[in-house]
Structures are given as C-alpha cells and as structure tokens.
C-alpha cells in the first residue's frame, strides 16, 4: 500500500504541526493505525515493525516531528501515540538479510536524497551490485527490492503527493494489487537531470581517484564496454589518457584561452621543466574516429551532461 502526504514546505511562521517532516510522521501514524486495525481483524498481535529509510537522516526527520522519539539513542523508535508498538528504524542497506512482521518505507520521493537516490558519489553503492547497469538505477533498484522483501506480510510506502518516487509509480502502474491511499501526481513531478557519458549514454559518477589526484567523472557502464572518464564534462569526448611522453603523467582536459579544450599532461610546469605534451581536441577526435561536433551540437550535449 502507498500512503501519500502533502510535501509543502513549512511556512516561516508555521507551528510545529506543519511542514514536510510532520506530514511524513503523521502519515506513518496513519499507517500504524491501519496496521493495528488489520491485526485486530486477523486476531493477531502487531509484532515487530520495521521503518526503512534510504538514508539515516530519514529517521531523524521522524524524531524531529515530535510524533516519534529514539529510545536510548539506538535504532528503536517510539511512537508517542502508540508507545506499545515495537518499532525499529534503519536504512534499506542495513536491513539486508533481516526479517520483520511488517515494513514501512518512509522515503518514497523523487529527489536527490529520495528513493532512488540521485547522489553521484553515493558510498552505499559500493556495497550493492557492481557493474549491473541493465536498467536505470540498477543499484537503487536492488536496494528497493531489499526494502520490499524484509517481510512476508504487508509493506507500506510513504510518498509525497507532488513528487513521488518513479519506483512507486512503476509499482502502481504494473501491479493491480498495489493500493494507493491518497492522491499523487502521476507524472512523478520534475525528473532531475543526470550527467551522462558522451560515448555510451550511461550515467556518470563523480569520484575522487587517488591515482590521478583528481575528482573525475567516470562512466558507470562495464569497463570493457566503455571506460570513459574526464575531469571536465565540458570537454566533450576528451577522455583522460596515460601520457605517452613522460610515462608517469596523465593527459587531462584543459581549456586554452583561444584554442578551446585539449588534453594536457598533469606534469606540465609553467617554467618549462615539466612535460609539455598536449593533444588538440580535433586531433584526438580524428585519432579515435569520433565525429566532429559543431558548436551548437556540442553546447546542447554539454548542457545535458552537466545537468543544466
């Protein structure tokens, strides 16, 4: 079941019972009330309840609402309205391999810190599927599957009316037994743009690479299919190369005052004592067999890659 809430931001002079945090917590209360009704009809005890967030601060938001509070700074949460319930909060990743009587997933929004997460350098992704890019957000889909399978009973999702998770939109569209309690925008709100590889179109991930001493944009496709990486997305298809002159340097994207983007060695020194190896953009494109981009096409592609 999917329960929705009004995600309107708290007004400057609004009381504590306004804003997104309170709306989420109040909706969780509604779910708990409904869950108790189900258990009563079935003649069963409530059992243990797992509240799942995509991030740890999803639990902090519940606690800040005044409707929930952490017990002894642990993972146990107490509902002010239903203090007798056994409630545990954790992230979807931390829940792997565990089982509970019922599950409530609280972060069902389409946002940078939503589910799926759109953070480019999310450390959690290193612990999930490596290299599976058969569909969009493959790692996030696996985490979402983990969240849904922590129980054999009921799973409840909490989502905003204005900008629900695309995963939830897919569930509602593809499975008739998924019930929507409330209203939402079927268009899923505004989809946030992602930086994509100029060679294969896969998402780019921003990571610090110690070997280069730089933060680089890396293609998330299989390395044997596409190993594109760059320090500047505006440079188009100019990919970092090992320097063929000094051997211990790398050719990275640089911008000249009049010549535009080119590849220049990281061992370059203004005093002339370093490595002066450069490769112009047009020459690089010719070497790699890339089609030359006119200024208008390149500008449009750069805008898409930069997410602007």
N, C-alpha and C positions, 0 to 999 in steps of 0.2 A: 504494500500500500504506500502511496505517496501523499503526504500531507504538505500543503503549501502555506506560506506566510507572506505577509507584506514586508518587503525588504526596504521600505522607505527609511532613509537615514533619520536619526534623532534630530529634532529641531533644536536650535540654540538654547531655547528656554523650556524645552520639554522636560517632563518629570521622568523618574526612573522607569516608569512603565511605558516607555516609548523607545523607538529605535530598533535596529535590526537584532541586537543581542537579546533584548527582551522578547521580541517576536519569535525568535527561534526557540528560546527556552519555554515560552508559553505554548508553542506548538508541540514541543516534546511532552509537556504536561498533558496536553490533549491526547497524545498518543498513549501515554501511560494510563490515562483514564479509560481509553478504549480497550487497552490491553487487559486491564482489570475486569472489564465487562466480559470480554471473551473468556477469560479464565473462569469467571463465575458461572457462565452458561455451561462451560465444559466440566465444571466440578473439579477444577484443578487449581493448585497453588500457583502464584505468579512465577516462582522460580527465580533464577538469576537473569539479569537483563544487561546486555552489553550495548553501551553507547559508543559508536565509532565515529571518529573524525578523520579527515585526511591529514590534518596537522595537529600537533599537541595543543596549539592555542585555541582550537575549536572547543576544547573542554574549559579553558579559561574564560571564554566568552559566556558559556553557560553559568559559570560561577559568578561572573560579574553582573549577571541579570538580577541577582537576589532571589531567584527561584530554586537555585541549586547551590550546594557548597561541597567542597572537598572534605573528606574525613581524614584527619591527621596527615594532610599534605601528601596522601598517597593517590592511588588510582580510583579509589572508591568515591562515589558521588552520592550525596543525599538529596532527595527531593524534599523541599520544605513542605510541600503539600502532601506527599506520600512518603514519609520518613521510614516506613516499614519495608520499603522495597529494597532489594539487593541490586544495586546499580554499580557497574564498573565502566569507567571511561578509558579508552586507549585509541591509538591510531590504527588505521587499517593494516599497516605494515606490521605493527606489533602483535596483531591478533592472529597472525598466521599459525595454523595448527591447533588453535583453541576452539572450544565449543561452548555455547550458551543456550539457554532456553529460548530467548527472543533477542532480536537485534534491532537497534535503531541507528541509522546512519544520518548524522546531523548536517553534514556539509554537502548538499546536493545542488550547488550553484555553478553557473558558467562564469568562472572568474579566474584570475591569475592564481589565487590561492583556493580554488574550488576543487571539484572532483569531476573531471580530470584536472590535475594541477597543470598549469601552463608555465611553470618556472623552468627556465632554460637549463639551469645547472642544479637540479634537484638531487641531493646526495642519496635520497632513498632509492632512486632508480638504479643505482649500482648494485643493490641487493635483490632486485627483482629480475625479470627476464633480460638477458643480454643479447642484443642483436636481433630481437624478433620485431620486425617492422612490417609485418604482413598487413597491418591495418593502422589507422591513425591512433596515436597514443597507446601503442601496444602494451607498454609497461603499466600505464594507468588502468587499462582495461583488466590486466591481470590483478592489480590491487583491488579494483572494483569487484571482480569475481571473488577474491578472498573475503571482502566485506560481506557479500551476499551469502556466502556459504558457511558462515560461522554458526548457523543454526539450521535445524531441520524443521523448525516451526515457522513463525512469522518474522518477516523482515519489513521494517518501516523506514521510509525515507523522508527526510525533511528538506524541502526545496522552496526557493523564493518564487513568488508569482511572476515577477518581472523577468527573471533571467535564470531559468532552471538549467541544470546540467544536461548536456547533449546525451549523456549516457541514459539519463532518466527518460528523456524524450524518446530515445530508441526503444527502451523497455516498454513504455506505454504504447508506442506505435506497433511493436512486433508481438506483444503478448496480451491477449484479451483478458487474462485473469488478473492483470495489474490494475488496481483501482486507484483513481485519483480523487482525493478528498480535498476539494477546493478548486480554485481556478489558477491557470497559468498561461503564459504567452507561448503558444505552440511553435512560434518561430525561434524560441530559445534565446531571445534577446540579441544583443550585438555580439557576434563572434569576434573574439580577439585575434588579430593577425599574428601569424607565426613567421619567423625568418626561415626561408627555405634555401636549399642548396641550388646554386645556379646551374649545376650539371645534371642532377637527377631529380630534383624537386622534393627530396626528403627534408624533414625539419633539421635545423641547425641547432647545436647545443654549445653554449659558451662555457669553456672550461680553462682553468689555468694549467698550462703544460710546463712542468719544471724543466724539461729538456730544452725548451725554447726560451724560457724565462718570460713568457707572454701569455696573456689571456687570448685564446683562439676560438674561433667559430669552427666546430667540427661537424661534418655530415654524419647523421646517425644511421645511414644505410650500412649494409655489410661492407667491411673494409675491402674485401676482394671485388666488390661491385663499384664502390665509389669511396675514394679516400680523400675527398676534397677537404681542405682546411685553409683558413685565411685569418689574418689578423684585422682585416678591414673589408666588410661586405661591399663597400662602395667600389672596390677594385674589380668587381665582376668575377670572371673566371680565373683570375690570377691566384694560383694555389701555391702555398709555401713549398719550396724545394730545398734540397741539400745543395749547398754551394759547391760548384764543380771546380772552383779555383783554390780556395783556402782550406777546403775539406772539413773544417770544424765550425763553419758558419752556416747560416740558413738564409735563403733568399725570401724575404718577406715583402708584403705590399707596402709601397711607399708612394707618396704623391709629390711630383715636381711642380714648381711654380708655373711652368709653361708647358711641360711635356705630359701632364696628366699622371695617371698611375703607372707604375712599373715595379719590377722586382729588384730589390737591392739587398746586399749582404748585411747581416747583423754585425759583422766585424768591421764595417765601414767606420773610419775615423776622419773627421774634418781636416786633420793635419796631414792626411795623405799616407799615414803609416799603416793603416788598416787595409782591408780588402775592398776594392772598388768595383767588384763585379756587379753588373746590372743587366737586366733583360727588359727591353721595352715591351709594352703590352701587345702591340701589333705583332711583333716578332714572336712573342710567346704563343699568341693565338695561332699563328702560322705553323709553329712547331708542333702544336698539339692538335692541329686540324680543326680548330674551333671557327665557327662562322663569325665574321666581324660584326659587331653591333654598332648601329648608327646611334647618334647621341640621344635621340628621342626614345628608342627602344631600351637602351641601357639605363636611362633615367627611370623609366617605368619599372624595369626589373629591379633596380636598386631600391626603389620605394617599397616594393613588395618584400624584398629580403630584409630590409631594415624594419619592417612592420609599421611603416608610417602611412 
